Every structure is written in C-alpha cells, then in structure tokens.
Amino acid sequence: MILSDVAYVAWRELVKFFRAKTRLLVTVIQPLIWLGLMGNMLQGLTQNPFIEKLLGTGSYLAFMTPGIILMTVLFGGVFAGMSIVWDRRIGYLEKLLAAPISRAAIPLGKMVAAAVQGGFQGLLILLIAVGLGVRFATGIPGAIFALFVAMVFSFILSGFSLALASQIKSQETLMAVVNFFTMPLMFTSNALFPKEAMPAWLAAVARINPVTHAVTPIREVLLFGWNWSAIWVSLVVIGGLALAMMIVARQSFLRATVE
C-alpha cells in the first residue's frame, strides 16, 4: 500500500535527521542568534510610533518571529533534494527503485519527512521566542496552527527541491540552483520587514511571494488573533502550492527514473 511505502521512506529520512547531532545543534543555535541578536538589536525601531504602527506591534522580536520560523523552514526544506542526489551517489536509490514499493512513494515520503522536520524546527523556534518574551495572541491553538503552516510550507519547498534533484545529478549544481532561489524568496517577502515599508515594486513582488503567504497567517495569529479575512487567502495559496508541488515532484521523479 502506498501509505505504508510513504511511511517507510519518511521514517528513514527522519532517523537520519535526528541522528545528525551537529545538524540538530545548528537548528537550535541559528534561530537563537537571529532572535536574540537581531530581534533585540532592532527593538529600538518600535520607539518610533510610525514604525510601531507599520509593524502592528511594539515588539520587533514578535514581528520577526514568524519570519525566522519560515526562514529556517525555507533553508531546511529546499535542501531536501540533496537526499536524492546523495542516495543516487551511494547506490541506495537503485535499491529503493528495485524494492517492491511504489516509486511515487519515494519523493512523497521525503516530502512528508521534510514537513515533520519543519514542524520540529518551528517548535524549537517558538520555544526560544516564548523564552525571550514573545506571546501568541491566540495562545496554544495559535501556536499549533503556526506549526501546521510551517509544515505545509516545508512540504512545498521540499517538493520543489526534489523536482530539481530528480533532474540534477551533481550536489554542487543543486546547491547553486537552490541558493539562487532561496535568498531572493526570503528578502522579497514580508518575513523581516512589512510590505508598507518597501518600495512599490518590491511590495508588489512581496504580495505574490509564497514566503509572504506563509508568513501572513502565522503573524496574524501571533500578533492579532483569528483574523480569517487576512488568513484564508494565504491558506488557499499555500494549500494549492502544496498540491502542485506534490504532483510536480512525483512526475519529475518518475520521469527521471523510468527505465
């Protein structure tokens, strides 16, 4: 059954993730540096009432927390494709392809594993943010909702990365292509700064940026509450992207592995 095949592939990826102690350590330290240093370094911005109005809060740390969650998920999700390149290099991919499992379960299982990893990373960041004084306007339900959005976004990014990795055979080339997309995605979104503070052309780009659509629901439930009028459009966008990337990753992988 394809679900059990997906679970097997996902479990293997998660075991590799949690056994990589250095990677787990970096997962904790990196957001701690961003939140602890940048969040407090720019806290003085909110002393200006105009900037406080733009941010919608008197705490820049609270404003940037959703952005840091999505930044961490972004860089983690897009490198999910590296596992395909690595499995191909060590010969494990050939064993998977020869095993009595659905080929479509291979990319889907890796995407599910990336989503779980994204949720775990998001949880760590939320705990750090709470320790630094950030509070959700919607409480624990809002925090759970934020983790769900982060997982869906990680699912999207891993699908994109896996689609690329199915066609690209070199780790170096894949990393170069992935980096080409990740930085523009991050810095043309509202992850760290509000769209209202951007030039008109950049604000227009931010409005259609998938990162913006992932950040917006999390920021709404953190700062303001269950404002569905501002949330539902973004949920539809990221839900549609998740479905699209699942199809694209599946088809790309199947085409690349057809005999």
C-alpha positions as CSV (number, residue, x, y, z in Angstrom):
1,M,0.0,0.0,0.0
2,I,1.4,3.4,-0.9
3,L,0.8,4.9,2.5
4,S,3.0,2.3,4.2
5,D,5.6,2.9,1.5
6,V,5.5,6.6,2.1
7,A,5.8,6.0,5.9
8,Y,8.8,3.8,5.4
9,V,10.7,6.4,3.3
10,A,9.7,9.2,5.6
11,W,10.9,7.2,8.7
12,R,14.3,6.6,7.1
13,E,14.7,10.3,6.4
14,L,13.7,11.2,10.0
15,V,16.0,8.7,11.5
16,K,18.9,10.3,9.5
17,F,17.8,13.8,10.6
18,F,17.6,13.0,14.3
19,R,20.9,11.1,14.3
20,A,22.7,14.1,12.9
21,K,23.6,15.8,16.2
22,T,25.6,18.7,14.6
23,R,22.6,19.5,12.4
24,L,20.2,19.5,15.3
25,L,22.6,21.7,17.3
26,V,22.7,24.2,14.4
27,T,18.9,24.1,14.2
28,V,18.8,25.4,17.7
29,I,21.7,27.9,17.7
30,Q,20.9,29.6,14.4
31,P,17.4,30.9,15.3
32,L,18.6,31.7,18.8
33,I,21.2,34.0,17.2
34,W,18.6,35.6,14.9
35,L,16.0,36.1,17.6
36,G,18.4,37.0,20.4
37,L,20.7,39.4,18.5
38,M,18.7,40.8,15.5
39,G,15.4,40.9,17.3
40,N,16.8,42.9,20.2
41,M,19.2,44.9,18.1
42,L,16.3,46.3,16.1
43,Q,14.0,46.6,19.1
44,G,14.6,50.3,19.2
45,L,12.8,50.8,15.9
46,T,9.5,50.5,17.7
47,Q,10.2,53.6,19.8
48,N,9.2,55.4,16.7
49,P,5.4,55.4,16.7
50,F,5.2,55.4,12.9
51,I,7.3,52.3,12.7
52,E,5.4,50.7,15.5
53,K,2.2,51.3,13.5
54,L,3.8,49.7,10.4
55,L,4.8,46.6,12.4
56,G,1.5,46.4,14.2
57,T,3.2,45.7,17.5
58,G,5.6,47.3,20.0
59,S,7.9,44.3,19.8
60,Y,10.1,43.8,16.7
61,L,11.0,40.4,18.2
62,A,7.4,39.3,18.0
63,F,7.1,40.7,14.5
64,M,10.1,38.8,13.2
65,T,9.4,35.5,14.9
66,P,7.1,34.2,12.1
67,G,9.8,35.3,9.6
68,I,12.5,33.4,11.4
69,I,10.3,30.3,11.5
70,L,9.8,30.5,7.8
71,M,13.4,31.3,7.1
72,T,14.6,28.2,9.0
73,V,12.0,26.1,7.2
74,L,12.9,27.6,3.9
75,F,16.6,26.7,4.1
76,G,15.8,23.2,5.5
77,G,13.1,22.4,3.0
78,V,14.9,23.4,-0.1
79,F,17.8,21.1,0.7
80,A,15.5,18.0,0.9
81,G,16.5,17.3,-2.6
82,M,20.1,16.7,-1.5
83,S,18.9,13.3,-0.2
84,I,18.0,12.2,-3.7
85,V,21.4,13.2,-5.0
86,W,23.2,11.5,-2.1
87,D,21.1,8.3,-2.4
88,R,21.9,8.2,-6.1
89,R,25.6,8.7,-5.4
90,I,25.9,5.9,-2.8
91,G,23.7,3.5,-4.7
92,Y,20.8,3.4,-2.2
93,L,18.4,5.0,-4.7
94,E,18.9,2.0,-7.0
95,K,18.0,-0.3,-4.1
96,L,14.8,1.7,-3.4
97,L,13.8,1.6,-7.1
98,A,14.3,-2.2,-7.1
99,A,12.4,-2.7,-3.9
100,P,8.7,-3.7,-4.0
101,I,7.4,-0.3,-3.2
102,S,5.7,2.4,-5.2
103,R,8.1,4.7,-6.9
104,A,5.8,7.6,-6.3
105,A,6.2,6.9,-2.5
106,I,9.9,7.9,-2.6
107,P,9.5,11.6,-3.3
108,L,6.3,11.8,-1.3
109,G,7.9,10.1,1.7
110,K,10.8,12.5,1.6
111,M,8.4,15.5,1.4
112,V,6.5,14.2,4.4
113,A,9.7,13.8,6.3
114,A,10.7,17.4,5.4
115,A,7.3,18.6,6.7
116,V,7.9,16.8,10.0
117,Q,11.4,18.3,10.3
118,G,9.9,21.7,9.5
119,G,7.4,21.3,12.3
120,F,10.1,20.3,14.7
121,Q,12.3,23.2,13.8
122,G,9.3,25.6,14.1
123,L,8.6,24.2,17.6
124,L,12.1,24.9,18.7
125,I,11.9,28.5,17.4
126,L,8.6,29.1,19.1
127,L,10.0,27.8,22.4
128,I,13.0,30.1,22.1
129,A,10.8,33.0,21.2
130,V,8.5,32.4,24.2
131,G,11.6,32.2,26.4
132,L,12.5,35.7,25.1
133,G,9.1,37.1,25.9
134,V,7.0,36.6,22.8
135,R,3.4,35.7,23.4
136,F,0.7,34.4,21.0
137,A,-2.5,36.5,20.9
138,T,-4.3,33.2,20.2
139,G,-2.5,31.1,22.7
140,I,-1.6,27.4,22.3
141,P,-4.1,26.8,19.4
142,G,-2.5,29.7,17.5
143,A,1.0,28.1,18.1
144,I,-0.3,24.7,16.8
145,F,-1.8,26.5,13.8
146,A,1.6,28.2,13.1
147,L,3.4,24.9,13.2
148,F,0.9,23.4,10.8
149,V,1.5,26.3,8.3
150,A,5.3,25.8,8.7
151,M,4.9,22.1,7.9
152,V,2.9,22.8,4.8
153,F,5.4,25.3,3.6
154,S,8.3,22.9,4.2
155,F,6.3,20.3,2.2
156,I,6.1,22.8,-0.7
157,L,9.8,23.7,-0.6
158,S,10.9,20.1,-0.4
159,G,8.7,19.2,-3.4
160,F,10.4,22.0,-5.4
161,S,13.8,20.8,-4.3
162,L,13.1,17.2,-5.1
163,A,11.8,18.1,-8.5
164,L,15.1,19.8,-9.2
165,A,17.2,17.0,-7.7
166,S,15.5,14.4,-9.9
167,Q,17.0,16.1,-12.9
168,I,20.3,17.4,-11.5
169,K,22.9,14.8,-10.7
170,S,25.5,17.0,-9.0
171,Q,25.3,18.2,-5.4
172,E,27.3,21.3,-6.2
173,T,25.0,22.2,-9.1
174,L,21.9,21.6,-7.0
175,M,23.2,23.7,-4.1
176,A,24.0,26.6,-6.5
177,V,20.5,26.4,-8.1
178,V,18.8,26.2,-4.7
179,N,20.7,29.1,-3.3
180,F,19.8,31.1,-6.4
181,F,16.2,30.8,-5.4
182,T,16.2,30.9,-1.6
183,M,17.8,34.3,-0.9
184,P,15.5,36.2,-3.3
185,L,12.5,34.4,-1.9
186,M,13.4,35.4,1.6
187,F,14.3,39.0,1.0
188,T,11.5,39.9,-1.4
189,S,8.9,38.8,1.3
190,N,7.5,40.4,4.4
191,A,9.3,38.0,6.6
192,L,11.5,40.6,8.3
193,F,10.0,43.9,7.2
194,P,6.4,45.0,6.5
195,K,5.3,45.5,2.9
196,E,4.2,49.0,3.7
197,A,7.9,50.0,4.3
198,M,9.0,48.7,0.9
199,P,9.3,50.5,-2.5
200,A,6.2,50.0,-4.6
201,W,7.8,47.5,-7.0
202,L,9.2,45.4,-4.1
203,A,5.9,45.4,-2.3
204,A,4.2,44.1,-5.5
205,V,6.7,41.3,-5.6
206,A,6.2,40.6,-1.9
207,R,2.4,40.3,-2.4
208,I,2.8,37.3,-4.7
209,N,5.8,35.7,-2.9
210,P,5.0,32.3,-1.4
211,V,7.0,33.2,1.7
212,T,4.7,36.1,2.3
213,H,1.7,33.9,2.1
214,A,3.2,31.5,4.6
215,V,4.3,34.3,7.0
216,T,1.0,36.2,7.0
217,P,-1.2,33.5,8.7
218,I,1.4,32.9,11.4
219,R,1.9,36.6,12.0
220,E,-1.9,37.2,12.2
221,V,-2.5,34.6,14.9
222,L,0.6,35.7,16.8
223,L,0.0,39.4,16.9
224,F,-3.7,40.0,16.3
225,G,-5.9,36.9,16.6
226,W,-8.0,34.7,14.3
227,N,-8.4,37.3,11.6
228,W,-9.7,35.0,8.9
229,S,-10.2,37.7,6.4
230,A,-6.5,38.1,6.3
231,I,-5.7,34.4,6.7
232,W,-7.8,32.4,4.4
233,V,-6.4,33.7,1.1
234,S,-2.9,32.8,2.1
235,L,-4.1,29.4,3.3
236,V,-5.7,28.7,-0.1
237,V,-2.4,29.8,-1.9
238,I,-0.1,27.6,0.2
239,G,-2.6,24.7,0.0
240,G,-2.7,24.9,-3.7
241,L,1.1,25.2,-3.9
242,A,1.4,22.1,-1.7
243,L,-0.8,20.1,-4.1
244,A,1.0,21.4,-7.1
245,M,4.5,20.6,-5.8
246,M,3.4,17.1,-4.8
247,I,2.4,16.5,-8.4
248,V,5.4,18.2,-9.9
249,A,7.9,16.3,-7.6
250,R,6.2,13.0,-8.3
251,Q,6.1,13.4,-12.1
252,S,9.7,14.8,-12.2
253,F,11.0,11.8,-10.2
254,L,9.1,9.2,-12.2
255,R,10.4,10.7,-15.5
256,A,13.9,10.7,-14.2
257,T,13.8,7.1,-13.0
258,V,11.9,5.4,-15.8
259,E,13.8,2.6,-17.3
